[in-house]
Amino acid sequence: MKKPVTVLLLCAMHTLALAGPGHDHGDEASVAAGAVLPRVVMESDLFEAVGVLNGRTLEIFVDHAATNAPVQNATLDLQLNGQKVPLELHAEGEFDAVLPESGLGEQLAVALQVSVGDQSEVLTGTLLLADQGHAHEGHEEHADHAGHEEHGPHGVEYWVVVGAAALLALGLIAFFIKRRNKGVK
């Protein structure tokens, strides 16, 4: 009689170990936790640029398209929504610009003129600010998302399975206690 009970207990424990959709821990690449910063990618025949918005600072990385090497001795002119914004050089191919207080909407039209020697190109792109919770005061999507995280990472299906397994375990315990008490009499 102990073998069927052992099989039932193992099945109940196995049910708890199963992961639902989106909750498995298989061979998938891990995803870094945290917010993804808004970014803009701009390309031309000569240059490639990536702008990453970190707070109100737009960090811009400029490379040669053919070699992927950072640009050296480059002159950059940046316009956001048609407004010229000053840039500060950090290292070869790395620049920072502080976004102006005014003119921030849900997206920014970015125009970046890159000049190196006698080569010059204008790179364009659009920077979406909708994911930047602190870029807009009263950003409803950000507030709603924060509210969903309070409920935990598991969906309703997970809790149904956990509840069913717990009920099964309690039923088995009650069954064995009742059988043991019958055998003692």
C-alpha positions in Angstrom: 0.0 0.0 0.0 3.0 2.3 0.5 4.0 2.2 -3.1 0.8 3.8 -4.5 0.9 6.5 -1.8 4.6 7.2 -2.7 3.7 7.5 -6.4 0.8 9.9 -5.6 3.1 12.0 -3.4 5.8 12.1 -6.2 3.1 13.1 -8.7 1.9 15.9 -6.5 5.4 17.2 -5.9 6.1 17.0 -9.7 3.0 19.1 -10.4 4.5 21.8 -8.1 7.8 21.7 -10.0 6.2 22.2 -13.4 6.4 25.8 -14.8 3.7 27.4 -16.7 4.0 29.4 -19.9 6.6 32.2 -19.6 7.8 30.8 -16.3 10.2 28.0 -17.4 13.9 28.2 -16.8 15.1 26.3 -19.8 17.9 27.1 -22.2 16.6 30.5 -23.1 19.0 33.5 -22.8 18.5 35.3 -19.6 17.1 38.8 -19.7 18.6 41.5 -17.6 16.1 42.9 -15.0 15.4 46.6 -15.0 14.1 49.2 -17.3 15.2 49.4 -20.9 16.4 52.9 -21.7 14.9 54.6 -24.8 17.2 54.7 -27.7 17.6 55.8 -31.3 19.7 54.1 -34.0 20.8 56.1 -37.0 22.8 54.9 -40.0 24.3 56.2 -43.2 26.9 54.9 -45.7 29.7 56.5 -43.7 28.6 56.5 -40.0 26.5 54.7 -37.5 25.2 56.4 -34.3 23.2 55.1 -31.3 21.7 57.5 -28.8 20.6 56.3 -25.4 18.4 58.4 -23.2 19.5 58.1 -19.5 17.4 60.6 -17.5 17.6 63.8 -19.4 21.1 63.0 -20.8 21.3 61.7 -24.4 24.4 59.6 -24.6 25.5 59.3 -28.3 28.0 56.8 -29.7 29.3 57.3 -33.2 31.2 54.8 -35.3 32.5 54.4 -38.8 30.0 52.2 -40.7 32.6 50.2 -42.5 34.9 49.3 -39.6 32.7 49.9 -36.5 35.6 51.9 -35.0 34.7 55.0 -33.0 35.0 58.3 -34.9 38.1 60.3 -34.1 38.4 64.1 -34.4 34.7 64.4 -35.3 32.6 67.5 -35.2 28.9 66.9 -34.4 25.9 69.1 -34.6 22.7 67.8 -32.9 19.1 69.0 -33.4 16.2 67.6 -31.4 12.8 68.6 -32.9 14.6 71.2 -34.9 16.2 72.8 -31.9 20.0 72.9 -31.8 21.4 71.2 -28.6 25.0 71.4 -27.5 27.2 68.3 -27.2 30.0 67.4 -24.9 32.8 65.0 -26.0 33.5 62.2 -23.5 35.9 60.0 -25.4 36.5 59.3 -29.1 33.1 58.6 -30.6 31.2 59.2 -27.3 29.2 62.4 -26.8 26.6 63.7 -24.3 23.7 66.1 -24.7 21.3 67.4 -22.1 17.7 67.5 -23.3 16.1 70.9 -23.0 13.3 71.4 -20.5 10.9 72.6 -23.1 9.8 70.7 -26.2 9.7 67.2 -24.7 6.8 65.2 -26.2 6.4 61.5 -26.6 9.0 61.4 -29.4 12.0 63.5 -30.5 13.1 63.9 -34.1 16.8 63.6 -34.0 19.2 65.0 -36.7 22.9 64.5 -36.2 25.4 65.9 -38.6 28.7 64.1 -38.3 31.8 65.6 -39.9 35.2 63.9 -40.0 37.8 65.5 -42.2 36.2 66.0 -45.6 33.5 63.4 -44.9 30.1 64.7 -43.7 26.7 63.1 -43.3 23.4 63.9 -41.6 21.9 61.0 -39.7 18.3 61.0 -38.7 16.0 59.0 -36.4 13.2 59.2 -33.9 13.6 58.8 -30.2 10.5 57.5 -28.5 10.1 58.8 -24.9 7.0 56.8 -24.0 9.0 54.3 -22.0 10.8 56.9 -20.0 8.6 57.2 -16.9 10.4 60.2 -15.4 10.4 62.1 -18.7 6.7 62.9 -18.2 5.0 63.8 -15.0 1.9 61.8 -14.3 2.9 59.1 -16.8 -0.1 56.8 -16.5 1.4 53.7 -18.3 4.3 53.8 -15.9 2.0 54.0 -12.9 -0.2 51.1 -14.1 2.9 48.9 -14.8 4.2 49.5 -11.3 0.8 48.5 -9.9 0.9 45.2 -11.7 4.2 44.3 -10.2 2.8 44.3 -6.7 0.7 41.2 -7.5 3.9 39.2 -8.1 5.3 37.5 -11.2 2.8 34.6 -11.3 -0.5 34.5 -13.1 -3.8 33.0 -12.1 -2.9 29.6 -13.6 0.1 29.3 -11.3 -2.0 29.8 -8.2 -4.7 27.4 -9.4 -2.0 24.7 -9.8 -0.5 25.5 -6.4 -3.9 25.4 -4.7 -4.8 22.1 -6.3 -1.5 20.6 -5.3 -2.0 21.9 -1.7 -5.5 20.4 -1.6 -4.2 17.1 -2.9 -1.5 17.1 -0.2 -4.0 17.8 2.5 -6.3 15.1 1.2 -3.5 12.6 1.3 -2.5 13.6 4.8 -6.1 13.2 6.0 -6.3 9.8 4.2 -3.2 8.5 6.0 -4.1 9.8 9.4 -7.6 8.2 9.1 -6.0 4.9 7.9 -3.4 5.0 10.7 -6.1 5.6 13.3 -8.1 2.6 12.0 -5.1 0.4 12.3 -4.4 1.4 15.9 -7.9 0.4 17.2 
